[in-house]
């Protein structure tokens, strides 16, 4: 028996969650631009969960297999999800090595108790913002020789940087910030010789979007408050505010759509740049191998 989606009113945040899944889908090639625009338009026109649910029913949520639609059922907020991210086990990746090239660990992956990263005339990125952790305390050992390694952690995670830089840089966080209750502890150690290792905190894309949405909502509420005062004056004077409210709603919808399309274009641009960087890195490796063969 199919579970019926409740006909509750959807919020702007709910619509933006669905729009984010659509942007990921078009970036991965699951939707073409025509389908994306049709579904995005339907998303911002939706008024209830029942109207939103079918839009992503055939699309996967990032990092989830098999495909699972965005949940349209409100859940009570818990005290945090750190306990669910301490998963045990051996970790999904034990090391990252970049020799005149680059490596990247990001998205949904499991950080082992000890992760080793090495960069020789190359670069690496270790992004823990969406990662699970094999233990409550993990060690990331970084060795950068004429290369660079970047470690990115989400807010709420305690970070202890112990590395040494020799004619290079091993950047420590500007200030100590205690971790959230139940959050993992990350120890960054190793050394950098004519290279650099950095550790910094960054918000996830979802959190940045949430803050942006919150600010936009506050702005709309202030605007609605001013509009409400104007409506009362017009009503006292016998004027109807229906046409004005309609124009405001139309302007708001267009503004939201423009913002969404701008975010999508930026996402596609970053995707193209990453592919081009990987292509150049592979070409550089091939050129280097050919030069070595010629010398031999």
N, C-alpha and C positions, 0 to 999 in steps of 0.2 A: 504494500500500500504506500503510495507516494505521500511524503510528508508535505502538508500544506503550509506555504509560507504565510505568516500572519500579515494581515493588511494593516500594518502599522505605518505611520508616516515616517518617511526617510528624511534624514538630516543632510546638510551639505557635506558633513564628514563622511557619511555613508556613500554618497555619490562620488566623492573624491577617491574613496577606497576602490570602487569599481573602476573609475577612470585610470587609476594607477595600474591595475591589472591589464587594462586594454593597451596602455602604453608599452608595458613589458611584452605583450603579445605581438604588437606590430614590430617592435625591435627584434624579436626572435623569429620573425617571418611567419607567425601563425595567422596573422590577419594582413590583408593588403590595405592600402590607404583608404579605399572606398568603404570597405567593411568597417575600418576603424572609425571613420568620420560618422557613419550611420549609427554605430553603437554608442559613440561618444555623445552624439546628439540625443539619442534615446536616454542615455544616462542622466544628462542634465535636465531632461524633461520629466523624468520619473518622479512620482510623488510618494510611492509606497514601496515597501520591501518586495511585494509581489511583482511590481514592475521592474525592479532592479535585478532580481534573482536570475531571470532567463538570459540576461545580457552576458554573463560570464559562465553559464552552465557548461559550455563545451571548452572552457579554457582552464589551464592549470594555474594555481597560485604559485608564485616563484618559489622554487626549492621543494615542491611537494609532488610526489609521484605515488599513485596515479592521479590524473586531473581531479581537482576538487574546486567547486565554485566558491566564490566569496560568501562567507556566512552572513545571512541577513537577519540573524536572531541575536538580540541584545543579550550579553552575558554580564554578570556582575563583575566589577573590577576586583582583581585579587591584590595581594600585597607585593606582587612582582613575579617574574618568571625565571629568576635565576636558578631556583631548585630544578626546574625542568631542563635547564641547559647544562647541568652537571651530569653527564650521561655515562661516565665510566668507559671502560674498554681501552683499546690501544690507540685510538685516533685514526682518522681517515688519511692523514699524510704525516710522515715523520720528518721530512726534510725538504728544503728548496735550494737549488744550486743554480747560479747564473755565472757562466764563464763566457765573457764577451757576448752576453745575451741578457735575458731577463726572465724572471719567474714571478708568479702571482698566486697567492692563496686568498680567496675572498668568497663571499656568499655563505651558503650553508655548508660548513664542513666541521669536523671534530678535531680540536687541537689536542695533541697527545700530551702526556706529562712532561715530555722534553722534545722540543722541536729545534732542529739545527738548520740554520740558514747561512749560506756562503755566497758571496758575490766577488768575483775577480774580473775587474774591468767590465762590470755589468751592474744590473740593478734588480732589486726584488721588493715586493710589497706583501706584507702579512697583515691582512685585514680581519680583525676579530669581532667586528660589530654585529655580525649575524651568525657567528660561530657557536657551536657547542664545545664543551670542555670535558676532557677525560678525567680530570681531577679538579679539586677546588683550588689547587696551586699548580701552575704550569710554568715551565722554564723555556724561554726562547733564547738560544745561544746563537749570536750573530757574529760572523767573521766577514769583514768588508775590506778587501785589498784593492785599492784604486777603483772602488765601486761604491754603491750605496744600497742600504736596506732601510725600508720604512715600516714601522710597526704602528698599526692604527687600532686603538681600543675604544670601546663605547664608554660613555659616562657611567659611573657606578662601579667600575672595575678598578681595584687598587693596583697600581703599577710601581714596581721597584726596579730602577735602572742602575745597573752595577758595572757597566762596560767601561773600557779604557780606550782612549784615542791616542794614537802615536802618529804625529804629523797628519792627523786627521781629526774627525769630530765624532764624539759619542754623546749625542744631545740628551740631557736629562730633562724631565718635565720641569716646567718653571716652578711648580709648587706641589707639595704633597697633598693629595686628596684621599681621605679614607674611603674604602669601598662601601657599597650598600650592604645591608645585612644579607648573608647568603651568597653574595657575589664572589666570583673567583678572584684569585690574586695572580698577577702576571709578573714574572721576574725576567727582565731583559738583561742579558749578560753577553760577554764576548769582548772583541776588540776591533778597532778600525785602524788600518795602516794606509795612509794616503787615501783614505776613503771616509765614509760617513754612515752612521746609524742614527736614526731618529725615532722617537716614540712620542705620539701625540694622541689626544682624545678628539674624536669627531662624532657628531650626531649622525645617526642613520638617516637615509633619505626619507624614510617614513616619518621620523621625528621632525625633520626639517619641514616636511609638508604639513605635519600637524600644527606646528607653531605658526607657519604661514597661514593656514586655514583659520586658526584661532584669531590671529590679528585681523584677517579679512572679515571674520564674523563680527568682531568688536567694532570694526569700522562700519559694517552694514547696520549694526544695532544703533550706533550713534546717528547714522544717516536716517534710520527708520524713526528714531526719536524726534529728530528735527522735522521729518516729514509728517509725523503724527501731530505735532503742534500746528503745522501749516494746515493739515486737513481739518482740524477743529475750527481754525479761523475761517476756512472756506465754507465749512458747514454752517457756521453762524451767519455767514454772509449769503448763504443759499447756493454756494457753488459746489458742484460735484467734483470729487477728486479721482473719479474712476480712470479717466484718461491719463492723468498724471501718474497714478500707481502702475498703470499698464506700461507706460514708457519706462518707468524706473525698473520694473521687472525685466523688460526687454533689454535695457542697457546692462543690467546685472548679468543676465544670461550670456550676452555677447562678451562681456568682460571675462567671465569665467571660461568661456570657450577660447578666447584669445590667449589667456594664461595657459590653458591646457595645451594648445597647439605650440606655444612657445617652448614649454617644457619638453614636448615631444621632439621638436626640432633640435633642441639642445642635446637630448638623449641620443638622437640619431647621429648628430655631429660627433659626439664623444665616441660612439660606437665605430664610426668610420675612422676616426683618428687612431683608436686602439688597433683596429685591423691593419691600418697602414703602418703603425709602429711595429707590429709583429711581422709584417711582410718585409719591412726594411731590415729588421733584426735577422730574419732568415736569409735574406740576400747577403747581408754582411758576413754571416757564417759561411755561406757558399763561396764568397769571394776570398775569405781567409783560407779556406781549405784549398782552393785553387792556387793561391800564392804559395802555400806550403808545398804542394805537389810540384810546382814549377821550380822551387828552390832545391827540392830533393832530386 
